[in-house]
Amino acid sequence: MNDLYFLGFFLLLFAFILNIPFGYFRGRTKKYSFLWFLYIHFPIPFVAATRIFTGFSYKFIPFLVVAAILGQFIGSKYIFKLISNKNKD
């Protein structure tokens, strides 16, 4: 049972971390452009393949969506601010 929790946590962490750089790039592009759309949807097959490979059912997808949205948000807002503050120094 503990292995299942660890694997689920790893999968959520993978979805979150994978989406951070894509959120950063998405935040720098014009809204609703092709690149904006690509940066949102490019990580999805990797997260889906990892979910299928680890054996989690479709019931785990809402948690992965939340982790991916948080990664996109963190990447677009906080990472950009962190980098822009370093460039000011």
DSSP file (Angstrom, degrees, kcal/mol; ACC not computed):
  #  RESIDUE AA STRUCTURE BP1 BP2  ACC     N-H-->O    O-->H-N    N-H-->O    O-->H-N    TCO  KAPPA ALPHA  PHI   PSI    X-CA   Y-CA   Z-CA
    1    1 A M     >        0   0    0      0, 0.0     4,-1.7     0, 0.0     3,-0.2   0.000 360.0 360.0 360.0 -40.2    0.0    0.0    0.0
    2    2 A N  H  >  +     0   0    0      1,-0.2     4,-2.4     2,-0.2     5,-0.2   0.853 360.0  56.5 -64.0 -33.3    2.8    2.4    0.8
    3    3 A D  H  > S+     0   0    0      1,-0.2     4,-2.5     2,-0.2    -1,-0.2   0.870 104.6  52.6 -64.6 -35.6    4.3    1.7   -2.6
    4    4 A L  H  > S+     0   0    0      2,-0.2     4,-2.3     1,-0.2    -2,-0.2   0.898 110.1  47.3 -67.3 -40.6    1.1    2.8   -4.2
    5    5 A Y  H  X S+     0   0    0     -4,-1.7     4,-2.6     2,-0.2    -2,-0.2   0.911 112.9  49.3 -65.3 -42.4    1.1    6.1   -2.3
    6    6 A F  H  X S+     0   0    0     -4,-2.4     4,-2.6     2,-0.2    -2,-0.2   0.917 112.1  48.1 -62.5 -43.3    4.7    6.7   -3.2
    7    7 A L  H  X S+     0   0    0     -4,-2.5     4,-2.3     2,-0.2    -2,-0.2   0.894 112.1  49.2 -65.5 -40.3    4.0    6.0   -6.9
    8    8 A G  H  X S+     0   0    0     -4,-2.3     4,-2.3     2,-0.2    -2,-0.2   0.905 111.8  48.7 -64.5 -41.7    1.0    8.3   -6.8
    9    9 A F  H  X S+     0   0    0     -4,-2.6     4,-2.6     2,-0.2    -2,-0.2   0.913 111.1  50.8 -63.5 -42.6    3.0   11.0   -5.2
   10   10 A F  H  X S+     0   0    0     -4,-2.6     4,-2.6     1,-0.2    -2,-0.2   0.902 110.0  50.2 -60.6 -42.1    5.8   10.5   -7.8
   11   11 A L  H  X S+     0   0    0     -4,-2.3     4,-2.3     2,-0.2    -2,-0.2   0.908 112.1  46.5 -65.4 -42.7    3.3   10.7  -10.6
   12   12 A L  H  X S+     0   0    0     -4,-2.3     4,-2.2     2,-0.2    -2,-0.2   0.906 113.6  49.0 -64.6 -41.5    1.8   14.0   -9.3
   13   13 A L  H  X S+     0   0    0     -4,-2.6     4,-2.9     2,-0.2     5,-0.3   0.889 109.8  52.4 -65.4 -39.3    5.2   15.4   -8.7
   14   14 A F  H  X S+     0   0    0     -4,-2.6     4,-2.5     2,-0.2    -2,-0.2   0.930 110.6  47.0 -61.1 -46.4    6.2   14.4  -12.3
   15   15 A A  H  X S+     0   0    0     -4,-2.3     4,-1.2     2,-0.2    -2,-0.2   0.894 115.1  47.4 -63.0 -40.0    3.2   16.2  -13.7
   16   16 A F  H  X S+     0   0    0     -4,-2.2     4,-0.8     2,-0.2     3,-0.3   0.956 115.8  41.8 -66.3 -51.7    3.9   19.3  -11.6
   17   17 A I  H >< S+     0   0    0     -4,-2.9     3,-0.6     1,-0.2    -2,-0.2   0.870 111.4  56.0 -68.0 -37.2    7.6   19.6  -12.4
   18   18 A L  H 3X S+     0   0    0     -4,-2.5     4,-0.6    -5,-0.3    -1,-0.2   0.844 108.0  49.4 -62.9 -32.9    7.1   18.7  -16.1
   19   19 A N  H 3X S+     0   0    0     -4,-1.2     4,-2.3    -3,-0.3    -1,-0.2   0.622  90.4  80.3 -85.2 -13.1    4.7   21.6  -16.5
   20   20 A I  H <X S+     0   0    0     -4,-0.8     4,-2.0    -3,-0.6    -1,-0.2   0.958  96.8  40.8 -61.4 -52.5    6.8   24.3  -14.8
   21   21 A P  H  > S+     0   0    0      0, 0.0     4,-2.4     0, 0.0    -1,-0.2   0.883 115.4  52.1 -65.7 -33.6    9.0   25.1  -17.8
   22   22 A F  H  X S+     0   0    0     -4,-0.6     4,-2.4     1,-0.2    -2,-0.2   0.860 108.4  51.1 -68.6 -33.5    6.1   24.9  -20.2
   23   23 A G  H  X S+     0   0    0     -4,-2.3     4,-2.1     2,-0.2    -1,-0.2   0.881 108.7  52.2 -66.8 -37.9    4.2   27.3  -18.0
   24   24 A Y  H  X S+     0   0    0     -4,-2.0     4,-0.6     2,-0.2    -2,-0.2   0.949 113.5  42.5 -61.8 -49.0    7.2   29.6  -18.1
   25   25 A F  H >< S+     0   0    0     -4,-2.4     3,-0.9     1,-0.2     4,-0.4   0.883 112.5  54.3 -66.2 -37.7    7.3   29.5  -21.9
   26   26 A R  H >< S+     0   0    0     -4,-2.4     3,-1.3     1,-0.2    -1,-0.2   0.886 103.4  56.5 -62.4 -38.3    3.5   29.8  -22.2
   27   27 A G  H 3< S+     0   0    0     -4,-2.1    -1,-0.2     1,-0.3    -2,-0.2   0.681 105.0  52.9 -67.8 -17.0    3.6   32.9  -20.1
   28   28 A R  T << S+     0   0    0     -3,-0.9    -1,-0.3    -4,-0.6     2,-0.2   0.444  99.0  78.2 -97.0  -1.3    6.0   34.6  -22.6
   29   29 A T  S <  S-     0   0    0     -3,-1.3     2,-0.2    -4,-0.4     3,-0.1  -0.638  93.1 -86.0-107.8 165.0    3.9   34.0  -25.7
   30   30 A K    >   -     0   0    0     -2,-0.2     3,-1.7     1,-0.1     6,-0.4  -0.471  55.4-101.0 -68.5 134.7    0.8   35.7  -27.1
   31   31 A K  T 3  S+     0   0    0      1,-0.3    -1,-0.1    -2,-0.2     3,-0.1  -0.309 102.2   9.2 -61.7 137.0   -2.4   34.3  -25.6
   32   32 A Y  T 3  S+     0   0    0      1,-0.2    -1,-0.3    -3,-0.1     2,-0.1   0.576  95.8 134.0  68.3  14.5   -4.3   31.8  -27.8
   33   33 A S  S <> S-     0   0    0     -3,-1.7     4,-2.2     1,-0.1    -1,-0.2  -0.320  73.9-100.6 -80.9 174.5   -1.4   31.6  -30.3
   34   34 A F  H  > S+     0   0    0      1,-0.2     4,-2.6     2,-0.2     5,-0.1   0.920 124.0  48.0 -62.8 -43.9   -0.2   28.3  -31.7
   35   35 A L  H  > S+     0   0    0      2,-0.2     4,-2.9     1,-0.2     5,-0.2   0.890 108.9  54.0 -65.2 -38.7    2.8   28.2  -29.3
   36   36 A W  H  > S+     0   0    0     -6,-0.4     4,-1.3     1,-0.2    -1,-0.2   0.935 112.0  44.8 -58.4 -46.8    0.6   29.1  -26.4
   37   37 A F  H  X S+     0   0    0     -4,-2.2     4,-2.0     1,-0.2    -2,-0.2   0.898 113.3  51.0 -63.2 -42.2   -1.6   26.1  -27.2
   38   38 A L  H  X S+     0   0    0     -4,-2.6     4,-2.5     1,-0.2    -2,-0.2   0.905 106.7  53.0 -64.5 -42.4    1.4   23.9  -27.8
   39   39 A Y  H  < S+     0   0    0     -4,-2.9    -1,-0.2     1,-0.2    -2,-0.2   0.798 111.9  46.9 -66.1 -27.8    3.0   24.8  -24.4
   40   40 A I  H  < S+     0   0    0     -4,-1.3    -1,-0.2    -5,-0.2    -2,-0.2   0.903 122.3  32.5 -76.2 -42.0   -0.2   23.8  -22.6
   41   41 A H  H >< S+     0   0    0     -4,-2.0     3,-0.8     1,-0.2    -2,-0.2   0.620  95.3  83.5 -97.0 -13.9   -0.8   20.5  -24.4
   42   42 A F  T 3< S+     0   0    0     -4,-2.5     4,-0.5     1,-0.2    -1,-0.2   0.880  91.4  49.5 -61.3 -40.3    2.8   19.2  -25.1
   43   43 A P  T 3> S+     0   0    0      0, 0.0     4,-2.1     0, 0.0     3,-0.4   0.689  89.8  85.2 -73.3 -14.7    3.3   17.6  -21.7
   44   44 A I  H <> S+     0   0    0     -3,-0.8     4,-2.8     1,-0.2     5,-0.2   0.892  86.1  49.8 -58.4 -46.8    0.0   15.7  -21.7
   45   45 A P  H  > S+     0   0    0      0, 0.0     4,-2.5     0, 0.0    -1,-0.2   0.867 111.1  51.1 -62.2 -32.8    1.1   12.6  -23.6
   46   46 A F  H  > S+     0   0    0     -4,-0.5     4,-1.9    -3,-0.4    -2,-0.2   0.907 113.0  44.0 -69.7 -40.9    4.1   12.2  -21.3
   47   47 A V  H  X S+     0   0    0     -4,-2.1     4,-2.4     2,-0.2    -1,-0.2   0.911 115.1  49.3 -68.7 -41.5    2.0   12.4  -18.2
   48   48 A A  H  X S+     0   0    0     -4,-2.8     4,-2.5    -5,-0.2     5,-0.2   0.915 111.1  49.2 -64.1 -42.7   -0.7   10.1  -19.7
   49   49 A A  H  X S+     0   0    0     -4,-2.5     4,-2.7    -5,-0.2    -1,-0.2   0.893 111.6  49.4 -63.9 -39.1    1.9    7.5  -20.8
   50   50 A T  H  X S+     0   0    0     -4,-1.9     4,-2.1     2,-0.2    -1,-0.2   0.898 110.5  50.6 -67.1 -39.5    3.5    7.6  -17.3
   51   51 A R  H  X>S+     0   0    0     -4,-2.4     5,-1.7     2,-0.2     4,-0.8   0.925 113.9  44.3 -62.9 -44.0    0.0    7.1  -15.7
   52   52 A I  H ><5S+     0   0    0     -4,-2.5     3,-0.6     1,-0.2    -2,-0.2   0.913 112.6  51.9 -67.3 -42.0   -0.7    4.2  -17.9
   53   53 A F  H 3<5S+     0   0    0     -4,-2.7    -1,-0.2     1,-0.2    -2,-0.2   0.866 110.0  48.8 -63.3 -36.5    2.7    2.7  -17.4
   54   54 A T  H 3<5S-     0   0    0     -4,-2.1    -1,-0.2    -5,-0.2    -2,-0.2   0.621 114.6-118.1 -81.2 -12.0    2.4    2.9  -13.6
   55   55 A G  T <<5 +     0   0    0     -4,-0.8     2,-0.2    -3,-0.6    -3,-0.2   0.623  58.2 151.2  91.1  13.0   -1.0    1.3  -13.7
   56   56 A F      < -     0   0    0     -5,-1.7    -1,-0.3     1,-0.1    -2,-0.1  -0.558  40.9-124.7 -78.4 145.2   -3.2    4.0  -12.3
   57   57 A S    >   -     0   0    0     -2,-0.2     3,-1.6     1,-0.1     4,-0.2  -0.175  30.3 -93.8 -81.3 177.4   -6.8    4.1  -13.5
   58   58 A Y  G >  S+     0   0    0      1,-0.3     3,-1.4     2,-0.2    -1,-0.1   0.667 116.4  77.5 -65.3 -16.8   -8.6    7.0  -15.1
   59   59 A K  G 3  S+     0   0    0      1,-0.3    -1,-0.3     2,-0.1     4,-0.2   0.662  87.7  59.2 -68.6 -15.0   -9.9    8.0  -11.7
   60   60 A F  G X> S+     0   0    0     -3,-1.6     4,-1.5     1,-0.2     3,-0.6   0.566  80.7  89.9 -87.1 -11.0   -6.5    9.5  -11.0
   61   61 A I  H <> S+     0   0    0     -3,-1.4     4,-2.5     1,-0.2     5,-0.2   0.868  78.6  57.7 -59.8 -42.4   -6.7   12.0  -13.9
   62   62 A P  H 3> S+     0   0    0      0, 0.0     4,-2.0     0, 0.0    -1,-0.2   0.880 107.0  49.7 -58.6 -35.5   -8.4   14.9  -12.0
   63   63 A F  H <> S+     0   0    0     -3,-0.6     4,-2.1    -4,-0.2    -2,-0.2   0.880 110.6  50.0 -68.3 -37.3   -5.4   14.9   -9.6
   64   64 A L  H  X S+     0   0    0     -4,-1.5     4,-2.5     2,-0.2    -1,-0.2   0.873 108.1  53.3 -67.9 -36.9   -3.0   15.0  -12.4
   65   65 A V  H  X S+     0   0    0     -4,-2.5     4,-2.6     2,-0.2    -2,-0.2   0.916 109.3  48.5 -63.6 -42.9   -4.9   17.8  -14.1
   66   66 A V  H  X S+     0   0    0     -4,-2.0     4,-2.4     2,-0.2    -2,-0.2   0.917 112.1  49.0 -63.5 -42.9   -4.6   19.9  -10.9
   67   67 A A  H  X S+     0   0    0     -4,-2.1     4,-2.1     1,-0.2    -2,-0.2   0.896 112.5  48.3 -63.7 -39.7   -0.9   19.1  -10.6
   68   68 A A  H  X S+     0   0    0     -4,-2.5     4,-2.4     2,-0.2    -2,-0.2   0.904 111.1  49.6 -67.9 -41.2   -0.4   20.1  -14.2
   69   69 A I  H  X S+     0   0    0     -4,-2.6     4,-2.5     2,-0.2    -2,-0.2   0.906 110.9  50.1 -64.7 -41.1   -2.4   23.4  -13.8
   70   70 A L  H  X S+     0   0    0     -4,-2.4     4,-2.9     2,-0.2     5,-0.2   0.904 110.3  50.4 -63.1 -40.6   -0.4   24.3  -10.7
   71   71 A G  H  X S+     0   0    0     -4,-2.1     4,-2.3     2,-0.2    -2,-0.2   0.906 111.4  48.0 -63.2 -41.9    2.9   23.6  -12.6
   72   72 A Q  H  X S+     0   0    0     -4,-2.4     4,-2.2     2,-0.2    -2,-0.2   0.913 113.9  47.4 -63.3 -42.6    1.7   25.8  -15.4
   73   73 A F  H  X S+     0   0    0     -4,-2.5     4,-2.4     2,-0.2     5,-0.5   0.938 112.8  47.1 -65.7 -47.5    0.7   28.6  -13.0
   74   74 A I  H  X>S+     0   0    0     -4,-2.9     5,-2.0     1,-0.2     4,-0.8   0.915 114.0  49.5 -60.7 -42.9    4.0   28.4  -11.0
   75   75 A G  I  <>S+     0   0    0     -4,-2.3     5,-0.5    -5,-0.2    -1,-0.2   0.888 114.8  42.7 -64.0 -40.0    6.0   28.4  -14.2
   76   76 A S  I  <5S+     0   0    0     -4,-2.2    -2,-0.2    -5,-0.2    -1,-0.2   0.839 128.1  23.9 -79.4 -32.2    4.2   31.4  -15.7
   77   77 A K  I  X5S+     0   0    0     -4,-2.4     4,-1.5    -5,-0.2    -3,-0.2   0.914 127.7  29.6 -98.1 -59.0    4.0   33.6  -12.6
   78   78 A Y  I  X5S+     0   0    0     -4,-0.8     4,-2.4    -5,-0.5    -3,-0.2   0.879 117.4  50.3 -81.2 -39.0    6.6   32.8  -10.0
   79   79 A I  I  ><S+     0   0    0     -5,-2.0     4,-2.5     2,-0.2     5,-0.2   0.907 111.4  50.7 -67.2 -39.6    9.5   31.6  -12.1
   80   80 A F  H  ><S+     0   0    0     -5,-0.5     4,-2.7    -6,-0.3    -1,-0.2   0.918 111.8  47.6 -63.2 -42.5    9.3   34.6  -14.4
   81   81 A K  H  X S+     0   0    0     -4,-1.5     4,-2.0     2,-0.2    -2,-0.2   0.890 111.3  51.5 -64.5 -38.9    9.3   36.9  -11.4
   82   82 A L  H  X S+     0   0    0     -4,-2.4     4,-1.4     2,-0.2    -2,-0.2   0.916 113.5  43.5 -63.9 -43.9   12.3   35.1   -9.9
   83   83 A I  H  X S+     0   0    0     -4,-2.5     4,-1.7     1,-0.2    -2,-0.2   0.906 113.3  50.7 -69.6 -41.8   14.3   35.3  -13.2
   84   84 A S  H  X S+     0   0    0     -4,-2.7     4,-0.9     1,-0.2    -1,-0.2   0.843 108.7  52.7 -67.5 -31.8   13.4   38.9  -13.8
   85   85 A N  H  X S+     0   0    0     -4,-2.0     4,-0.8     1,-0.2    -1,-0.2   0.853 107.6  51.7 -69.9 -34.1   14.4   39.9  -10.2
   86   86 A K  H  < S+     0   0    0     -4,-1.4     3,-0.4     1,-0.2    -2,-0.2   0.851 106.5  54.1 -69.0 -33.7   17.8   38.2  -10.7
   87   87 A N  H  < S+     0   0    0     -4,-1.7    -1,-0.2     1,-0.2    -2,-0.2   0.755 102.2  58.4 -72.5 -23.6   18.4   40.2  -13.9
   88   88 A K  H  <        0   0    0     -4,-0.9    -1,-0.2     1,-0.2    -2,-0.2   0.783 360.0 360.0 -73.9 -27.8   17.7   43.5  -12.1
   89   89 A D     <        0   0    0     -4,-0.8    -1,-0.2    -3,-0.4    -2,-0.2   0.480 360.0 360.0 -72.6 360.0   20.6   42.8   -9.6
